[in-house]
């Protein structure tokens, strides 16, 4: 009996020792796992974490912007995405090029993307009314090219308050942050380039007239801000007149004629877009004033031809194709529940006779 008790006692001691070893090993393993999560745990956390949206998209080495592309987005066969594009003004060549890019990209999706192109013809009240119509039509996404940075703000409110995703294209507004995404340019950058190009051609010294676009238009106001800031770095340049021609060729011709007939000589004209710059260049030529240097914005093919012929000094390329196609794909991506960046910035590029051949046809995506 005593022998069996001793045997049991020894067995209990051994069992206690084994249990203590197991507990110690488990504690070590738990501590080690707390410090170094397993690969599967890391994968699960990464999958659940939201993707951080960058504030801007930097151009790749080839100059292209990292926007969503057709082919990156898969739409189920039975799904049709209805997108309303509220265009700014389809009488302006640049706007026409941008809407063409949107339409061409939409065609790649076949019948799975229905694009409604609605032109406000530069009329702010009409664009606001069109935003209301888009809501009534029950579109899946709205792409809006605003007419004015303040007056167009109600159009954004209408769409967002209706719970419809909104993509802002090319022109910012005071409430742009309520949109899902903005695809456009930094117009102040264009203004800076305009000042730099004019300083370059005039050797840093001369008198300049500035041809503004539509007052209140964000593109005009921001380009002017960039221009005025950069001119401070070129004290040899003096602005003798700054007047609006409303993006219009006819008004640009009249304004140029007024400048020619005035008593004040000028060495250059900085125009806030190519439509006006082209008109100014042709008006100067007819008055035998071709020595006056003209610079515009957009890189319209007609402007590029004038640059190539030595009749216009330069322009600043604004990539309508990248913005239009990008906006369409961002809209489709949003409709499919994909993450998109809050802001996509397409860079401006200066153009002179030295590189003009590289930009022929690029406005239209060639």
HUWO-V409076 format. One record per residue. N is the residue number from 1. RES is the residue in one letter. PSI is psi in degrees with one decimal (none if undefined). Layout:
# HUWO-V409076
n:N res:RES psi:PSI
n:N res:RES psi:PSI
This chain:
# HUWO-V409076
n:1 res:X psi:-45.3
n:2 res:X psi:-38.9
n:3 res:X psi:-42.7
n:4 res:X psi:-35.4
n:5 res:X psi:-40.5
n:6 res:X psi:-39.6
n:7 res:X psi:-42.0
n:8 res:X psi:-40.7
n:9 res:X psi:-43.6
n:10 res:X psi:-40.6
n:11 res:X psi:-37.9
n:12 res:X psi:-39.6
n:13 res:X psi:-45.0
n:14 res:X psi:-41.5
n:15 res:X psi:-42.1
n:16 res:X psi:-39.8
n:17 res:X psi:-44.0
n:18 res:X psi:-44.5
n:19 res:X psi:-40.2
n:20 res:X psi:-36.1
n:21 res:X psi:-41.8
n:22 res:X psi:-42.6
n:23 res:X psi:-40.0
n:24 res:X psi:-42.4
n:25 res:X psi:-40.7
n:26 res:X psi:-40.2
n:27 res:X psi:-42.0
n:28 res:X psi:-43.2
n:29 res:X psi:-39.2
n:30 res:X psi:-42.7
n:31 res:X psi:-41.0
n:32 res:X psi:-39.9
n:33 res:X psi:-30.5
n:34 res:X psi:-36.2
n:35 res:X psi:-34.5
n:36 res:X psi:92.2
n:37 res:X psi:150.9
n:38 res:X psi:161.8
n:39 res:X psi:-37.8
n:40 res:X psi:-36.8
n:41 res:X psi:-42.3
n:42 res:X psi:-42.0
n:43 res:X psi:-42.2
n:44 res:X psi:-42.5
n:45 res:X psi:-40.5
n:46 res:X psi:-38.7
n:47 res:X psi:-34.3
n:48 res:X psi:-20.0
n:49 res:X psi:140.2
n:50 res:X psi:148.3
n:51 res:X psi:128.2
n:52 res:X psi:132.6
n:53 res:X psi:127.8
n:54 res:X psi:154.1
n:55 res:X psi:-28.5
n:56 res:X psi:156.6
n:57 res:X psi:118.0
n:58 res:X psi:144.1
n:59 res:X psi:145.0
n:60 res:X psi:-179.6
n:61 res:X psi:-29.8
n:62 res:X psi:7.8
n:63 res:X psi:-3.8
n:64 res:X psi:148.4
n:65 res:X psi:142.3
n:66 res:X psi:77.0
n:67 res:X psi:155.0
n:68 res:X psi:139.9
n:69 res:X psi:152.9
n:70 res:X psi:135.2
n:71 res:X psi:-26.5
n:72 res:X psi:-13.7
n:73 res:X psi:125.5
n:74 res:X psi:124.2
n:75 res:X psi:129.6
n:76 res:X psi:146.3
n:77 res:X psi:-31.3
n:78 res:X psi:6.2
n:79 res:X psi:137.2
n:80 res:X psi:125.4
n:81 res:X psi:123.1
n:82 res:X psi:117.8
n:83 res:X psi:130.7
n:84 res:X psi:124.3
n:85 res:X psi:109.6
n:86 res:X psi:96.1
n:87 res:X psi:155.5
n:88 res:X psi:-58.5
n:89 res:X psi:105.3
n:90 res:X psi:15.3
n:91 res:X psi:-9.9
n:92 res:X psi:130.4
n:93 res:X psi:-40.7
n:94 res:X psi:-43.1
n:95 res:X psi:-37.0
n:96 res:X psi:-42.1
n:97 res:X psi:-37.5
n:98 res:X psi:-41.2
n:99 res:X psi:-32.2
n:100 res:X psi:-39.4
n:101 res:X psi:-41.8
n:102 res:X psi:-48.2
n:103 res:X psi:-42.3
n:104 res:X psi:-37.9
n:105 res:X psi:-38.1
n:106 res:X psi:-35.6
n:107 res:X psi:-26.2
n:108 res:X psi:-26.5
n:109 res:X psi:-2.1
n:110 res:X psi:-137.2
n:111 res:X psi:-2.4
n:112 res:X psi:-10.8
n:113 res:X psi:121.7
n:114 res:X psi:115.9
n:115 res:X psi:123.3
n:116 res:X psi:112.6
n:117 res:X psi:117.6
n:118 res:X psi:118.2
n:119 res:X psi:126.5
n:120 res:X psi:-7.3
n:121 res:X psi:33.3
n:122 res:X psi:7.9
n:123 res:X psi:115.0
n:124 res:X psi:-49.3
n:125 res:X psi:-36.4
n:126 res:X psi:-40.5
n:127 res:X psi:-37.4
n:128 res:X psi:-42.5
n:129 res:X psi:-37.3
n:130 res:X psi:-32.2
n:131 res:X psi:-40.0
n:132 res:X psi:-41.4
n:133 res:X psi:-39.4
n:134 res:X psi:-37.5
n:135 res:X psi:-44.8
n:136 res:X psi:-36.5
n:137 res:X psi:-10.7
n:138 res:X psi:40.2
n:139 res:X psi:159.8
n:140 res:X psi:-33.8
n:141 res:X psi:147.8
n:142 res:X psi:131.2
n:143 res:X psi:124.8
n:144 res:X psi:127.0
n:145 res:X psi:94.7
n:146 res:X psi:152.2
n:147 res:X psi:-29.2
n:148 res:X psi:144.5
n:149 res:X psi:-24.2
n:150 res:X psi:-50.7
n:151 res:X psi:-23.9
n:152 res:X psi:-6.3
n:153 res:X psi:-39.2
n:154 res:X psi:-29.8
n:155 res:X psi:-39.1
n:156 res:X psi:-44.0
n:157 res:X psi:-41.6
n:158 res:X psi:-46.7
n:159 res:X psi:-48.3
n:160 res:X psi:-41.7
n:161 res:X psi:-23.1
n:162 res:X psi:-2.3
n:163 res:X psi:18.6
n:164 res:X psi:129.9
n:165 res:X psi:143.9
n:166 res:X psi:130.2
n:167 res:X psi:125.3
n:168 res:X psi:132.3
n:169 res:X psi:126.9
n:170 res:X psi:-41.5
n:171 res:X psi:122.1
n:172 res:X psi:165.2
n:173 res:X psi:170.9
n:174 res:X psi:-22.7
n:175 res:X psi:28.6
n:176 res:X psi:-23.8
n:177 res:X psi:-14.2
n:178 res:X psi:-10.3
n:179 res:X psi:163.9
n:180 res:X psi:-35.5
n:181 res:X psi:149.6
n:182 res:X psi:128.1
n:183 res:X psi:117.5
n:184 res:X psi:-152.9
n:185 res:X psi:165.7
n:186 res:X psi:98.4
n:187 res:X psi:-23.2
n:188 res:X psi:-33.6
n:189 res:X psi:-38.5
n:190 res:X psi:-42.1
n:191 res:X psi:-39.4
n:192 res:X psi:-44.9
n:193 res:X psi:-36.2
n:194 res:X psi:-45.4
n:195 res:X psi:-41.3
n:196 res:X psi:-42.3
n:197 res:X psi:-41.8
n:198 res:X psi:-40.0
n:199 res:X psi:-37.7
n:200 res:X psi:-48.2
n:201 res:X psi:-28.0
n:202 res:X psi:5.8
n:203 res:X psi:27.4
n:204 res:X psi:3.7
n:205 res:X psi:129.6
n:206 res:X psi:175.6
n:207 res:X psi:139.0
n:208 res:X psi:138.5
n:209 res:X psi:142.4
n:210 res:X psi:126.9
n:211 res:X psi:107.5
n:212 res:X psi:161.2
n:213 res:X psi:-141.6
n:214 res:X psi:122.9
n:215 res:X psi:133.4
n:216 res:X psi:-21.2
n:217 res:X psi:126.7
n:218 res:X psi:-38.2
n:219 res:X psi:-45.3
n:220 res:X psi:-48.9
n:221 res:X psi:-43.2
n:222 res:X psi:-35.8
n:223 res:X psi:-39.4
n:224 res:X psi:-39.1
n:225 res:X psi:-46.4
n:226 res:X psi:-39.9
n:227 res:X psi:-50.1
n:228 res:X psi:-37.7
n:229 res:X psi:-44.6
n:230 res:X psi:-31.3
n:231 res:X psi:-24.4
n:232 res:X psi:-23.2
n:233 res:X psi:-1.6
n:234 res:X psi:70.8
n:235 res:X psi:-15.6
n:236 res:X psi:-12.7
n:237 res:X psi:130.0
n:238 res:X psi:125.7
n:239 res:X psi:117.9
n:240 res:X psi:-22.0
n:241 res:X psi:140.3
n:242 res:X psi:108.0
n:243 res:X psi:156.0
n:244 res:X psi:140.5
n:245 res:X psi:10.6
n:246 res:X psi:31.2
n:247 res:X psi:7.1
n:248 res:X psi:132.8
n:249 res:X psi:-41.7
n:250 res:X psi:-44.2
n:251 res:X psi:-34.2
n:252 res:X psi:-39.1
n:253 res:X psi:-45.6
n:254 res:X psi:-41.7
n:255 res:X psi:-41.8
n:256 res:X psi:-41.2
n:257 res:X psi:-39.6
n:258 res:X psi:-41.8
n:259 res:X psi:-40.1
n:260 res:X psi:-39.5
n:261 res:X psi:-8.8
n:262 res:X psi:168.0
n:263 res:X psi:-4.8
n:264 res:X psi:120.7
n:265 res:X psi:152.8
n:266 res:X psi:148.2
n:267 res:X psi:-19.9
n:268 res:X psi:160.0
n:269 res:X psi:123.9
n:270 res:X psi:118.6
n:271 res:X psi:140.3
n:272 res:X psi:-8.5
n:273 res:X psi:169.6
n:274 res:X psi:-30.0
n:275 res:X psi:-48.9
n:276 res:X psi:-37.2
n:277 res:X psi:-40.1
n:278 res:X psi:-47.1
n:279 res:X psi:-41.9
n:280 res:X psi:-41.8
n:281 res:X psi:-45.8
n:282 res:X psi:-36.4
n:283 res:X psi:-41.1
n:284 res:X psi:-41.0
n:285 res:X psi:-40.6
n:286 res:X psi:-19.2
n:287 res:X psi:13.6
n:288 res:X psi:40.1
n:289 res:X psi:36.4
n:290 res:X psi:-9.1
n:291 res:X psi:-14.2
n:292 res:X psi:128.6
n:293 res:X psi:131.9
n:294 res:X psi:135.9
n:295 res:X psi:136.3
n:296 res:X psi:-164.8
n:297 res:X psi:137.2
n:298 res:X psi:-34.0
n:299 res:X psi:46.8
n:300 res:X psi:148.2
n:301 res:X psi:-37.2
n:302 res:X psi:-39.0
n:303 res:X psi:-40.4
n:304 res:X psi:-37.0
n:305 res:X psi:-39.0
n:306 res:X psi:-37.8
n:307 res:X psi:-44.9
n:308 res:X psi:-33.7
n:309 res:X psi:-1.9
n:310 res:X psi:13.7
n:311 res:X psi:-18.6
n:312 res:X psi:139.4
n:313 res:X psi:-47.2
n:314 res:X psi:178.0
n:315 res:X psi:175.9
n:316 res:X psi:118.0
n:317 res:X psi:126.1
n:318 res:X psi:118.1
n:319 res:X psi:89.7
n:320 res:X psi:-38.0
n:321 res:X psi:-46.2
n:322 res:X psi:-39.8
n:323 res:X psi:-46.3
n:324 res:X psi:-51.0
n:325 res:X psi:-40.3
n:326 res:X psi:-42.9
n:327 res:X psi:-41.3
n:328 res:X psi:-45.4
n:329 res:X psi:-34.8
n:330 res:X psi:-41.6
n:331 res:X psi:-43.5
n:332 res:X psi:-42.2
n:333 res:X psi:-42.0
n:334 res:X psi:-43.4
n:335 res:X psi:-27.5
n:336 res:X psi:5.8
n:337 res:X psi:17.8
n:338 res:X psi:153.8
n:339 res:X psi:137.3
n:340 res:X psi:160.3
n:341 res:X psi:152.3
n:342 res:X psi:-36.2
n:343 res:X psi:130.9
n:344 res:X psi:117.3
n:345 res:X psi:118.8
n:346 res:X psi:122.2
n:347 res:X psi:148.1
n:348 res:X psi:158.9
n:349 res:X psi:128.1
n:350 res:X psi:142.4
n:351 res:X psi:129.3
n:352 res:X psi:-174.7
n:353 res:X psi:-22.7
n:354 res:X psi:-29.8
n:355 res:X psi:12.7
n:356 res:X psi:-33.8
n:357 res:X psi:-27.6
n:358 res:X psi:-14.7
n:359 res:X psi:-2.5
n:360 res:X psi:121.7
n:361 res:X psi:-8.1
n:362 res:X psi:-28.1
n:363 res:X psi:-33.9
n:364 res:X psi:14.6
n:365 res:X psi:16.4
n:366 res:X psi:none
